[in-house]
Amino acid sequence: MEVADKMGMKEIRQRTGWSQSKFAEHFGIPVRTLQQWEQGKSAPPSYVTRMIAYILAFEKIFDSQGMEEPDGKQNTEIGRSFQDKTEQKAVQKQNIENDL
C-alpha cells in the first residue's frame, strides 16, 4: 500500500472524517501520541501507518459488502469503535466470572 507510505497520519485520519479522539480510540492510540505524530513532533513507525491504512481499507470493503462478522451478525456499523469492542469483552468476562 504505497499510498499510505506517502500520506501522513493526519491525512489518513482526515480522510476518515473522524476527530483525533475517535481515531485514537478506534486504533488504541493515546490521543497525545496521535497529536504528536500529526504535529511532526514524533513519527509513527512506517509499519503502523501502513497497518492503519490496511485496516481502514479492510473495514471499508467489509462494510460495503455487508459481510457477516465472525459471530454471524450483520456488520452495518462503519468503523465500530475500539471502546465498543472493549466493553463487549468486559461484559463477556463478567458473565463468565458470574457463571463460575
All heavy atoms as an XYZ file, in Angstrom:
811
protein
N       0.853     -1.168      0.000
C       0.000      0.000      0.000
C       0.901      1.234      0.000
O       1.098      1.886      1.002
C      -0.928     -0.023      1.208
C      -1.988      1.027      1.133
S      -3.289      0.808      2.373
C      -4.355     -0.318      1.518
N       1.440      1.541     -1.171
C       2.397      2.627     -1.310
C       1.790      3.987     -0.976
O       2.487      4.879     -0.520
C       2.958      2.637     -2.726
C       3.816      1.427     -3.028
C       4.299      1.413     -4.453
O       4.447      2.496     -5.045
O       4.523      0.326     -4.974
N       0.510      4.155     -1.212
C      -0.147      5.431     -0.934
C      -0.016      5.783      0.542
O       0.257      6.928      0.895
C      -1.634      5.376     -1.347
C      -2.349      6.648     -0.967
C      -1.760      5.118     -2.837
N      -0.170      4.820      1.413
C      -0.063      5.060      2.854
C       1.326      5.538      3.228
O       1.484      6.345      4.145
C      -0.412      3.801      3.633
N       2.345      5.059      2.521
C       3.714      5.483      2.816
C       3.913      6.961      2.511
O       4.737      7.621      3.122
C       4.716      4.652      2.012
C       4.743      3.203      2.447
O       4.421      2.934      3.622
O       5.077      2.345      1.620
N       3.155      7.488      1.564
C       3.301      8.884      1.161
C       2.401      9.824      1.954
O       2.587     11.029      1.932
C       3.020      9.024     -0.335
C       4.017      8.263     -1.193
C       3.680      8.333     -2.648
C       4.657      7.475     -3.452
N       4.310      7.411     -4.856
N       1.417      9.279      2.640
C       0.493     10.093      3.430
C       0.968     10.155      4.868
O       1.538      9.204      5.385
C      -0.915      9.467      3.440
C      -1.729      9.755      2.228
S      -3.450      9.287      2.486
C      -3.364      7.545      2.250
N       0.669     11.262      5.502
C       0.929     11.371      6.922
C      -0.280     10.864      7.695
O      -1.369     10.659      7.136
N      -0.072     10.671      8.982
C      -1.157     10.185      9.833
C      -2.325     11.164      9.838
O      -3.489     10.757      9.841
C      -0.636      9.960     11.247
C      -1.583      9.216     12.135
S      -1.958      7.525     11.582
C      -0.380      6.732     11.822
N      -2.033     12.458      9.799
C      -3.097     13.463      9.815
C      -3.990     13.323      8.582
O      -5.212     13.368      8.681
C      -2.508     14.869      9.881
C      -3.561     15.950     10.011
C      -2.926     17.300     10.247
C      -3.991     18.361     10.482
N      -3.372     19.661     10.831
N      -3.368     13.136      7.421
C      -4.149     12.989      6.189
C      -4.997     11.714      6.221
O      -6.156     11.715      5.808
C      -3.239     12.968      4.967
C      -4.018     12.941      3.657
C      -3.133     12.993      2.432
O      -1.913     13.202      2.554
O      -3.677     12.809      1.332
N      -4.428     10.647      6.735
C      -5.196      9.401      6.852
C      -6.402      9.618      7.757
O      -7.524      9.250      7.426
C      -4.308      8.252      7.374
C      -3.244      7.888      6.331
C      -5.160      7.027      7.723
C      -2.194      6.912      6.829
N      -6.153     10.252      8.922
C      -7.266     10.496      9.854
C      -8.318     11.410      9.236
O      -9.514     11.160      9.342
C      -6.753     11.135     11.152
C      -7.888     11.418     12.139
C      -7.439     12.203     13.339
N      -6.834     13.477     13.043
C      -7.526     14.594     12.758
N      -8.841     14.583     12.706
N      -6.892     15.728     12.524
N      -7.881     12.464      8.562
C      -8.833     13.394      7.960
C      -9.696     12.717      6.896
O     -10.868     13.049      6.750
C      -8.098     14.599      7.370
C      -7.561     15.520      8.440
C      -6.727     16.659      7.884
O      -6.114     16.549      6.824
N      -6.688     17.767      8.623
N      -9.132     11.764      6.192
C      -9.917     11.032      5.190
C     -11.033     10.204      5.821
O     -12.025      9.921      5.179
C      -9.015     10.138      4.344
C      -8.191     10.918      3.362
C      -7.391     10.007      2.486
N      -6.673     10.785      1.490
C      -6.304     10.310      0.311
N      -6.566      9.060     -0.016
N      -5.663     11.080     -0.526
N     -10.850      9.821      7.082
C     -11.914      9.079      7.763
C     -13.042     10.002      8.191
O     -14.158      9.555      8.420
C     -11.395      8.357      9.025
O     -11.012      9.321     10.005
C     -10.258      7.415      8.706
N     -12.715     11.302      8.356
C     -13.705     12.250      8.846
C     -13.854     12.208     10.360
O     -14.746     12.821     10.928
N     -12.968     11.470     11.022
C     -13.049     11.306     12.471
C     -12.241     12.373     13.189
O     -11.241     12.871     12.676
C     -12.525      9.945     12.892
C     -13.336      8.783     12.424
C     -14.628      8.802     11.983
C     -12.925      7.425     12.350
N     -15.033      7.533     11.654
C     -14.017      6.677     11.867
C     -11.741      6.773     12.652
C     -13.945      5.306     11.683
C     -11.675      5.404     12.462
C     -12.770      4.682     11.982
N     -12.648     12.659     14.403
C     -11.874     13.535     15.281
C     -10.625     12.781     15.725
O     -10.534     11.556     15.579
C     -12.701     13.929     16.500
O     -12.941     12.781     17.305
N      -9.682     13.534     16.294
C      -8.481     12.877     16.819
C      -8.842     11.864     17.893
O      -8.295     10.763     17.920
C      -7.512     13.916     17.396
C      -6.786     14.722     16.343
C      -5.837     15.726     16.959
O      -6.027     16.178     18.080
N      -4.811     16.098     16.200
N      -9.776     12.228     18.757
C     -10.112     11.319     19.858
C     -10.775     10.044     19.342
O     -10.477      8.951     19.821
C     -10.982     12.012     20.904
O     -12.187     12.455     20.342
N     -11.655     10.160     18.361
C     -12.320      8.966     17.822
C     -11.311      8.072     17.097
O     -11.323      6.844     17.252
C     -13.461      9.349     16.886
C     -14.186      8.132     16.339
C     -15.408      8.486     15.533
C     -16.066      7.204     15.036
N     -17.301      7.454     14.328
N     -10.449      8.682     16.301
C      -9.437      7.927     15.563
C      -8.505      7.205     16.535
O      -8.239      6.010     16.382
C      -8.646      8.884     14.657
C      -7.709      8.210     13.700
C      -8.153      7.817     12.448
C      -6.382      7.996     14.030
C      -7.285      7.214     11.538
C      -5.508      7.397     13.142
C      -5.958      6.997     11.891
N      -8.037      7.947     17.536
C      -7.128      7.359     18.523
C      -7.798      6.216     19.265
O      -7.199      5.156     19.481
C      -6.662      8.442     19.502
N      -9.038      6.409     19.649
C      -9.781      5.373     20.367
C      -9.967      4.130     19.502
O      -9.796      3.007     19.959
C     -11.142      5.932     20.789
C     -11.991      4.969     21.566
C     -13.316      5.608     21.946
O     -13.307      6.601     22.686
O     -14.347      5.101     21.488
N     -10.296      4.330     18.237
C     -10.538      3.216     17.325
C      -9.303      2.318     17.194
O      -9.425      1.100     17.112
C     -10.956      3.755     15.957
C     -11.356      2.698     14.983
N     -12.585      2.081     15.020
C     -10.680      2.128     13.955
C     -12.655      1.196     14.040
N     -11.514      1.194     13.388
N      -8.121      2.954     17.182
C      -6.897      2.190     16.978
C      -6.102      1.942     18.256
O      -5.015      1.371     18.211
C      -6.020      2.879     15.925
C      -6.606      2.786     14.552
C      -7.219      3.884     13.967
C      -6.596      1.598     13.850
C      -7.786      3.793     12.708
C      -7.161      1.491     12.597
C      -7.761      2.593     12.020
N      -6.644      2.369     19.397
C      -5.961      2.129     20.660
C      -4.678      2.931     20.811
O      -3.714      2.461     21.412
N      -4.673      4.128     20.244
C      -3.505      5.011     20.306
C      -3.818      6.119     21.305
O      -4.903      6.709     21.242
C      -3.233      5.653     18.926
C      -3.001      4.585     17.866
C      -2.063      6.627     19.002
C      -3.045      5.125     16.448
N      -2.905      6.459     22.190
C      -3.156      7.616     23.056
C      -3.343      8.879     22.213
O      -2.614      9.091     21.229
C      -1.889      7.710     23.916
C      -1.312      6.331     23.886
C      -1.652      5.785     22.525
N      -4.307      9.704     22.566
C      -4.591     10.921     21.800
C      -3.345     11.792     21.705
O      -3.043     12.351     20.646
C      -5.768     11.716     22.418
C      -5.968     13.038     21.703
C      -7.049     10.900     22.372
N      -2.622     11.907     22.804
C      -1.410     12.745     22.808
C      -0.395     12.231     21.800
O       0.265     13.023     21.117
C      -0.805     12.765     24.223
C       0.349     13.707     24.344
C      -0.152     15.155     24.329
N       0.980     16.038     24.206
C       1.087     17.004     23.316
N       0.099     17.261     22.490
N       2.157     17.750     23.257
N      -0.245     10.935     21.683
C       0.677     10.359     20.703
C       0.241     10.715     19.294
O       1.062     11.128     18.460
C       0.756      8.828     20.869
O       1.221      8.533     22.179
C       1.667      8.192     19.839
N      -1.054     10.578     19.011
C      -1.572     10.927     17.691
C      -1.319     12.408     17.396
O      -0.901     12.760     16.292
C      -3.072     10.610     17.599
C      -3.753     10.970     16.276
C      -3.136     10.202     15.112
C      -5.247     10.702     16.362
N      -1.549     13.263     18.377
C      -1.306     14.697     18.191
C       0.171     14.964     17.865
O       0.478     15.763     16.978
C      -1.715     15.469     19.445
C      -3.208     15.504     19.662
C      -3.603     16.060     21.022
O      -2.790     16.125     21.947
N      -4.863     16.454     21.151
N       1.070     14.278     18.559
C       2.499     14.461     18.294
C       2.863     13.995     16.890
O       3.674     14.622     16.210
C       3.331     13.724     19.347
C       3.253     14.385     20.703
C       3.945     13.596     21.804
O       4.258     12.414     21.630
N       4.174     14.243     22.938
N       2.270     12.899     16.450
C       2.516     12.430     15.088
C       2.028     13.453     14.077
O       2.710     13.758     13.109
C       1.813     11.101     14.846
C       2.381      9.925     15.576
C       3.585      9.844     16.222
C       1.768      8.645     15.726
N       3.746      8.600     16.772
C       2.652      7.836     16.480
C       0.565      8.105     15.307
C       2.360      6.519     16.804
C       0.273      6.789     15.638
C       1.164      6.014     16.379
N       0.814     13.966     14.297
C       0.232     14.906     13.345
C       0.980     16.239     13.314
O       1.028     16.894     12.288
C      -1.251     15.129     13.657
C      -2.103     13.931     13.337
C      -3.595     14.213     13.447
O      -3.993     15.345     13.776
O      -4.380     13.276     13.180
N       1.556     16.633     14.442
C       2.288     17.897     14.520
C       3.747     17.748     14.088
O       4.486     18.728     14.037
C       2.228     18.444     15.951
C       0.836     18.842     16.376
C       0.726     19.107     17.875
O       1.713     19.054     18.614
N      -0.484     19.383     18.332
N       4.151     16.539     13.787
C       5.525     16.297     13.362
C       6.533     16.289     14.500
O       7.742     16.316     14.265
N       6.060     16.261     15.745
C       6.967     16.227     16.898
C       7.598     14.850     17.044
O       8.674     14.711     17.614
C       6.226     16.612     18.171
C       5.792     18.064     18.173
C       5.078     18.435     19.449
C       4.665     19.897     19.430
N       3.935     20.279     20.642
N       6.916     13.841     16.571
C       7.447     12.483     16.510
C       6.767     11.809     15.326
O       5.845     12.360     14.737
C       7.193     11.717     17.817
O       5.813     11.547     18.022
N       7.233     10.641     14.994
C       6.663      9.937     13.842
C       6.378      8.490     14.214
O       7.163      7.861     14.923
C       7.631      9.988     12.662
N       5.253      7.981     13.721
C       4.971      6.563     13.976
C       5.897      5.710     13.117
O       6.369      6.152     12.066
C       3.521      6.420     13.508
C       3.365      7.459     12.449
C       4.226      8.609     12.894
N       6.171      4.499     13.545
C       6.919      3.596     12.671
C       6.141      3.427     11.362
O       4.903      3.448     11.361
C       6.967      2.283     13.456
C       6.702      2.664     14.879
C       5.821      3.874     14.831
N       6.833      3.267     10.275
C       6.161      3.182      8.976
C       5.163      2.024      8.921
O       4.123      2.127      8.269
C       7.170      3.059      7.842
O       7.965      1.901      8.008
N       5.465      0.939      9.633
C       4.538     -0.189      9.602
C       3.203      0.169     10.259
O       2.166     -0.373      9.893
C       5.141     -1.443     10.236
C       5.233     -1.418     11.748
C       4.157     -1.864     12.524
C       6.356     -0.947     12.391
C       4.221     -1.836     13.911
C       6.431     -0.922     13.769
C       5.360     -1.358     14.519
O       5.422     -1.325     15.886
N       3.214      1.083     11.249
C       1.973      1.483     11.919
C       1.079      2.235     10.933
O      -0.122      1.973     10.839
C       2.260      2.332     13.177
C       0.984      2.934     13.734
C       2.967      1.493     14.224
N       1.671      3.160     10.194
C       0.910      3.915      9.199
C       0.308      2.978      8.160
O      -0.874      3.080      7.825
C       1.811      4.958      8.509
O       2.427      5.772      9.509
C       1.016      5.833      7.570
N       1.113      2.049      7.670
C       0.611      1.092      6.671
C      -0.473      0.199      7.262
O      -1.491     -0.068      6.632
C       1.757      0.243      6.121
C       2.614      0.964      5.109
C       3.540      0.024      4.340
N       4.341     -0.844      5.202
C       5.522     -0.520      5.739
N       6.028      0.667      5.527
N       6.178     -1.381      6.484
N      -0.278     -0.263      8.495
C      -1.252     -1.151      9.125
C      -2.595     -0.435      9.303
O      -3.651     -1.015      9.038
C      -0.728     -1.657     10.468
C      -1.644     -2.672     11.122
S      -1.890     -4.184     10.160
C      -0.269     -4.891     10.235
N      -2.557      0.810      9.748
C      -3.802      1.564      9.916
C      -4.498      1.734      8.568
O      -5.715      1.566      8.468
C      -3.522      2.912     10.608
C      -3.216      2.662     12.092
C      -4.688      3.882     10.439
C      -2.787      3.888     12.870
N      -3.732      2.034      7.522
C      -4.326      2.174      6.188
C      -4.942      0.850      5.730
O      -6.036      0.829      5.157
C      -3.277      2.659      5.197
N      -4.261     -0.260      5.981
C      -4.800     -1.582      5.628
C      -6.100     -1.866      6.384
O      -7.066     -2.356      5.820
C      -3.795     -2.699      5.935
C      -2.698     -2.872      4.912
C      -1.364     -2.804      5.307
C      -2.973     -3.126      3.582
C      -0.342     -2.973      4.379
C      -1.960     -3.292      2.649
C      -0.646     -3.210      3.058
O       0.355     -3.376      2.150
N      -6.095     -1.574      7.672
C      -7.287     -1.820      8.480
C      -8.460     -0.995      7.967
O      -9.575     -1.510      7.818
C      -7.003     -1.526      9.971
C      -6.043     -2.571     10.537
C      -8.299     -1.475     10.775
C      -5.461     -2.215     11.895
N      -8.218      0.281      7.689
C      -9.291      1.135      7.185
C      -9.809      0.637      5.838
O     -11.021      0.622      5.598
C      -8.819      2.588      7.077
C      -8.620      3.296      8.416
C      -7.886      4.617      8.211
C      -9.944      3.514      9.118
N      -8.900      0.207      4.971
C      -9.321     -0.327      3.665
C     -10.133     -1.604      3.859
O     -11.164     -1.796      3.207
C      -8.105     -0.594      2.790
N      -9.679     -2.477      4.742
C     -10.401     -3.721      5.011
C     -11.788     -3.432      5.566
O     -12.776     -4.029      5.142
C      -9.610     -4.590      5.993
C     -10.328     -5.852      6.365
C     -10.381     -6.918      5.488
C     -10.977     -5.959      7.578
C     -11.054     -8.083      5.822
C     -11.655     -7.117      7.927
C     -11.696     -8.177      7.048
N     -11.865     -2.506      6.542
C     -13.167     -2.170      7.121
C     -14.110     -1.601      6.077
O     -15.299     -1.893      6.085
C     -12.987     -1.182      8.279
C     -12.383     -1.821      9.505
C     -12.078     -0.830     10.609
O     -12.088      0.399     10.367
O     -11.827     -1.280     11.733
N     -13.583     -0.810      5.160
C     -14.411     -0.228      4.104
C     -14.963     -1.327      3.196
O     -16.147     -1.351      2.882
C     -13.592      0.771      3.286
C     -14.390      1.479      2.227
C     -13.545      2.514      1.516
C     -14.367      3.214      0.450
N     -13.577      4.216     -0.263
N     -14.110     -2.264      2.806
C     -14.556     -3.380      1.964
C     -15.538     -4.250      2.729
O     -16.593     -4.629      2.228
C     -13.344     -4.227      1.497
C     -12.496     -3.423      0.515
C     -13.808     -5.539      0.871
C     -11.146     -4.046      0.224
N     -15.194     -4.561      3.964
C     -16.026     -5.411      4.817
C     -17.427     -4.824      4.942
O     -18.427     -5.506      4.773
C     -15.351     -5.515      6.187
C     -15.920     -6.572      7.082
C     -15.467     -7.877      7.029
C     -16.887     -6.252      8.007
C     -15.970     -8.842      7.874
C     -17.401     -7.209      8.867
C     -16.944     -8.509      8.793
N     -17.487     -3.531      5.238
C     -18.777     -2.870      5.441
C     -19.546     -2.687      4.140
O     -20.755     -2.833      4.108
C     -18.587     -1.518      6.117
C     -18.144     -1.663      7.564
O     -18.498     -2.670      8.196
O     -17.447     -0.769      8.049
N     -18.847     -2.370      3.044
C     -19.544     -2.106      1.786
C     -20.157     -3.371      1.197
O     -21.142     -3.308      0.472
C     -18.597     -1.468      0.774
O     -17.630     -2.397      0.339
N     -19.593     -4.526      1.526
C     -20.113     -5.782      1.003
C     -21.134     -6.418      1.922
O     -21.680     -7.469      1.619
C     -18.967     -6.754      0.725
C     -18.068     -6.275     -0.389
C     -16.947     -7.243     -0.680
O     -16.811     -8.275     -0.048
N     -16.129     -6.907     -1.655
N     -21.381     -5.782      3.079
C     -22.365     -6.319      4.016
C     -22.005     -7.700      4.496
O     -22.867     -8.533      4.722
N     -20.710     -7.940      4.653
C     -20.264     -9.255      5.098
C     -20.633     -9.468      6.555
O     -20.811     -8.530      7.306
C     -18.748     -9.374      4.918
C     -18.327     -9.281      3.464
S     -16.545     -9.217      3.273
C     -16.081    -10.840      3.842
N     -20.733    -10.722      6.924
C     -21.058    -11.046      8.305
C     -19.804    -11.072      9.159
O     -18.734    -11.436      8.700
C     -21.745    -12.417      8.389
C     -23.147    -12.403      7.844
C     -23.853    -13.716      8.089
O     -23.246    -14.648      8.630
O     -25.027    -13.807      7.715
N     -19.971    -10.678     10.386
C     -18.881    -10.766     11.337
C     -18.767    -12.217     11.789
O     -19.679    -13.017     11.592
C     -19.167     -9.854     12.531
C     -19.173     -8.385     12.129
C     -19.220     -7.473     13.327
O     -18.532     -7.756     14.324
O     -19.932     -6.479     13.252
N     -17.642    -12.592     12.414
C     -17.456    -13.977     12.841
C     -18.569    -14.511     13.732
O     -18.841    -15.697     13.727
C     -16.125    -13.945     13.589
C     -15.396    -12.781     13.004
C     -16.465    -11.783     12.647
N     -19.253    -13.635     14.473
C     -20.319    -14.112     15.352
C     -21.638    -14.308     14.609
O     -22.647    -14.640     15.202
C     -20.513    -13.166     16.541
C     -20.919    -11.760     16.122
O     -21.155    -11.526     14.923
O     -20.997    -10.891     17.000
N     -21.617    -14.073     13.279
C     -22.801    -14.304     12.465
C     -23.719    -13.100     12.345
O     -24.697    -13.133     11.626
N     -23.398    -12.022     13.029
C     -24.230    -10.827     12.951
C     -23.844    -10.009     11.729
O     -22.687     -9.975     11.334
C     -24.068     -9.983     14.214
C     -24.573    -10.669     15.457
C     -24.381     -9.791     16.660
C     -24.873    -10.506     17.910
N     -24.576     -9.731     19.116
N     -24.800     -9.338     11.161
C     -24.543     -8.488     10.011
C     -23.794     -7.237     10.458
O     -24.150     -6.618     11.445
C     -25.876     -8.094      9.344
C     -25.727     -7.511      7.968
C     -25.343     -8.539      6.923
O     -25.388     -9.737      7.165
N     -24.962     -8.085      5.776
N     -22.742     -6.886      9.754
C     -21.965     -5.700     10.095
C     -22.542     -4.497      9.368
O     -22.416     -4.374      8.171
C     -20.500     -5.899      9.707
C     -19.640     -4.745     10.146
O     -20.068     -3.917     10.939
N     -18.438     -4.690      9.634
N     -23.196     -3.622     10.096
C     -23.800     -2.448      9.483
C     -23.180     -1.157      9.968
O     -23.479     -0.098      9.446
C     -25.307     -2.395      9.794
O     -25.484     -2.404     11.210
C     -26.026     -3.578      9.189
N     -22.308     -1.228     10.947
C     -21.700     -0.038     11.525
C     -20.310      0.158     10.956
O     -19.469     -0.723     11.031
C     -21.607     -0.232     13.043
C     -21.708      1.019     13.832
C     -21.728      0.686     15.302
O     -20.650      0.394     15.840
O     -22.820      0.721     15.879
N     -20.059      1.311     10.363
C     -18.736      1.580      9.813
C     -17.808      1.987     10.936
O     -18.122      2.838     11.744
C     -18.806      2.677      8.732
C     -19.626      2.171      7.543
C     -17.418      3.100      8.275
C     -19.851      3.178      6.472
N     -16.648      1.339     10.963
C     -15.646      1.698     11.949
C     -16.088      1.536     13.385
O     -16.018      2.471     14.159
N     -16.619      0.337     13.713
C     -17.052      0.102     15.089
C     -15.910      0.441     16.028
O     -14.786      0.031     15.826
C     -17.464     -1.349     15.245
C     -18.425     -1.558     16.393
C     -19.058     -2.895     16.305
N     -18.201     -3.832     17.005
C     -18.188     -5.120     16.752
N     -18.948     -5.627     15.823
N     -17.414     -5.921     17.426
N     -16.208      1.181     17.059
C     -15.149      1.738     17.900
C     -14.462      0.683     18.750
O     -15.039     -0.332     19.122
C     -15.707      2.832     18.803
O     -16.453      2.255     19.852
N     -13.217      0.978     19.044
C     -12.420      0.118     19.913
C     -13.082      0.000     21.282
O     -13.081     -1.058     21.899
C     -11.009      0.701     20.041
C     -10.122     -0.057     20.980
C      -9.559     -1.255     20.595
C      -9.853      0.431     22.240
C      -8.740     -1.957     21.448
C      -9.031     -0.271     23.101
C      -8.469     -1.467     22.699
N     -13.673      1.096     21.751
C     -14.328      1.097     23.056
C     -15.482      0.098     23.089
O     -15.660     -0.607     24.074
C     -14.834      2.489     23.404
C     -15.460      2.573     24.782
C     -15.911      3.981     25.117
O     -15.841      4.879     24.299
N     -16.380      4.163     26.321
N     -16.280      0.035     22.022
C     -17.388     -0.918     21.970
C     -16.867     -2.346     22.117
O     -17.441     -3.144     22.843
C     -18.166     -0.796     20.660
C     -18.994      0.472     20.584
O     -19.220      1.106     21.632
O     -19.418      0.830     19.467
N     -15.793     -2.644     21.416
C     -15.222     -3.988     21.481
C     -14.705     -4.288     22.884
O     -14.883     -5.385     23.399
C     -14.098     -4.128     20.456
C     -14.589     -4.099     19.025
C     -13.446     -4.159     18.057
C     -13.946     -3.992     16.635
N     -12.845     -3.946     15.672
N     -14.059     -3.298     23.484
C     -13.528     -3.472     24.831
C     -14.656     -3.696     25.830
O     -14.562     -4.561     26.704
C     -12.694     -2.236     25.237
O     -11.662     -2.057     24.268
C     -12.079     -2.407     26.604
N     -15.727     -2.932     25.691
C     -16.870     -3.089     26.589
C     -17.509     -4.463     26.428
O     -17.901     -5.090     27.407
C     -17.900     -1.986     26.332
C     -17.444     -0.622     26.800
C     -18.369      0.496     26.384
O     -19.399      0.233     25.713
O     -18.069      1.653     26.714
N     -17.612     -4.948     25.204
C     -18.183     -6.266     24.962
C     -17.347     -7.347     25.635
O     -17.880     -8.276     26.232
C     -18.273     -6.543     23.459
C     -19.353     -5.743     22.765
C     -19.332     -5.964     21.262
O     -18.441     -6.614     20.727
N     -20.317     -5.401     20.582
N     -16.025     -7.225     25.529
C     -15.143     -8.207     26.148
C     -15.279     -8.172     27.667
O     -15.265     -9.209     28.316
C     -13.697     -7.968     25.732
C     -13.424     -8.363     24.298
C     -11.985     -8.135     23.920
C     -11.766     -8.518     22.460
N     -10.386     -8.295     22.052
N     -15.431     -6.971     28.218
C     -15.588     -6.846     29.669
C     -16.880     -7.504     30.135
O     -16.908     -8.191     31.158
C     -15.568     -5.374     30.077
N     -17.955     -7.333     29.361
C     -19.240     -7.953     29.704
C     -19.124     -9.469     29.605
O     -19.600    -10.199     30.480
C     -20.369     -7.418     28.793
C     -21.628     -8.247     28.942
C     -20.650     -5.956     29.103
N     -18.479     -9.956     28.548
C     -18.299    -11.395     28.388
C     -17.496    -11.976     29.549
O     -17.829    -13.031     30.082
C     -17.602    -11.708     27.066
C     -18.477    -11.462     25.849
C     -17.702    -11.598     24.551
O     -16.477    -11.579     24.529
N     -18.429    -11.695     23.453
N     -16.425    -11.270     29.923
C     -15.589    -11.737     31.026
C     -16.404    -11.779     32.304
O     -16.329    -12.732     33.090
C     -14.378    -10.807     31.196
C     -13.455    -11.234     32.304
C     -12.269    -10.299     32.410
C     -11.398    -10.708     33.572
N     -10.301     -9.761     33.784
N     -17.207    -10.746     32.542
C     -18.040    -10.691     33.758
C     -19.047    -11.828     33.762
O     -19.280    -12.456     34.788
C     -18.765     -9.340     33.850
C     -19.517     -9.152     35.140
C     -18.602     -9.148     36.357
O     -17.537     -8.558     36.339
N     -19.004     -9.814     37.407
N     -19.635    -12.119     32.603
C     -20.603    -13.219     32.514
C     -19.931    -14.557     32.821
O     -20.527    -15.403     33.503
C     -21.246    -13.257     31.126
C     -22.207    -12.115     30.914
O     -22.682    -11.492     31.864
N     -22.486    -11.819     29.652
N     -18.733    -14.745     32.341
C     -18.016    -15.989     32.618
C     -17.707    -16.102     34.097
O     -17.899    -17.150     34.711
C     -16.715    -16.050     31.783
C     -17.065    -16.248     30.307
C     -15.802    -17.169     32.275
C     -15.892    -16.088     29.364
N     -17.251    -14.988     34.683
C     -16.937    -14.998     36.118
C     -18.201    -15.267     36.950
O     -18.131    -15.953     37.953
C     -16.297    -13.683     36.513
C     -14.897    -13.524     35.989
C     -14.306    -12.143     36.257
O     -14.998    -11.269     36.802
O     -13.123    -11.951     35.890
N     -19.329    -14.720     36.515
C     -20.587    -14.934     37.239
C     -21.034    -16.392     37.158
O     -21.655    -16.912     38.083
C     -21.691    -14.033     36.707
C     -21.463    -12.577     37.068
O     -20.711    -12.259     37.989
N     -22.110    -11.679     36.350
N     -20.723    -17.061     36.048
C     -21.106    -18.450     35.858
C     -20.276    -19.398     36.729
O     -20.682    -20.501     37.006
C     -20.975    -18.862     34.400
C     -22.070    -18.223     33.537
O     -23.068    -17.739     34.093
O     -21.887    -18.195     32.290
N     -19.083    -18.926     37.106
C     -18.205    -19.786     37.907
C     -18.664    -19.795     39.291
O     -19.033    -20.035     40.150
C     -16.752    -19.289     37.846
C     -16.124    -19.337     36.472
C     -14.716    -18.748     36.541
C     -16.027    -20.765     35.967
